[in-house]
Amino acid sequence: MAWCIRIVTTGITTLLALAGATSSVADTKLGTEGNIYLANPYADPAESYYGFRMANGDFDGDGIDDLVISELSSPA
């Protein structure tokens, strides 16, 4: 009977410790430094298959990976 009580109290202690822990994912925010807001020139990007092609890499050589998204009508 003593081992049963010990398992229950250990489980409750673990549960309380996990409930009080802060998630590091929830505390992480994306920085806005260097971001540029570009207005979308298309009335409805879904009809022109916006995001049809995507590529990533360090295209401008600044050491930060870039993401390029093009529409269907852009040359490959």
N, C-alpha and C positions, 0 to 999 in steps of 0.2 A: 504494500500500500504506500510506503514511503517513496518508492521510485516513481509511482504514478503522480504523486503530488509534486515531486521535483520536476518531472517532465512538463507538467502544466504550468508551473511557475516560471520555468525557463522559457517556455513558449510564449507566455504573456510578456515577459521581459523583452524578448526578441521582437515581438510584435510592436510593443511600445517604442522601442529604439528605432525600428524601421519607420514607424508613423511620424516620428519627430525629425527624421532626417530630411534635409533639404535636397531637392533634385538639382544637380548641376546643370542639367539640360534646360530646366525652366529658368535658371538664372542667366543663361547665356543669351546675349542680344547681338543682333547684327549691327555692325557699324555703318554709318552713312557717309563716312569720309570718302570723297572722290566720286560719289555716285552722282549721275547727271539724270535729271528727269527729262525724258523725251516724249513729247505728245505723240500719240498714235495717229498717223494721218489717214487711217482707214476707218470707214464708218462702222463696219462689222468685221473684225479680224477673223471670225470663225468661218466666214464664207470664202475668204482668200487663203485658207489653210495656214494661218499664221503659226509659226513654230514648226513648219514642215521639215526644215533642215536645222540641225544644231551641231556646233563644234565648240570644243574648249581647248584652251592652251594659253601660253603666254605670248600673245600676238604682238604686243607693243614693247616687250622686253623690260617691263618694270618689276619683274619678280612676282607678280600676282597673276594667278590664272584668270583668264577672261572667258566669257561665255558669249557666243555669237548665235543668234536665232534669226533665221530668214524665212521669208514667205515662199510659197510655191512658185511664184512667177520670177523669182530671182535666179540669175544664172548660176549654175553649179560651180 
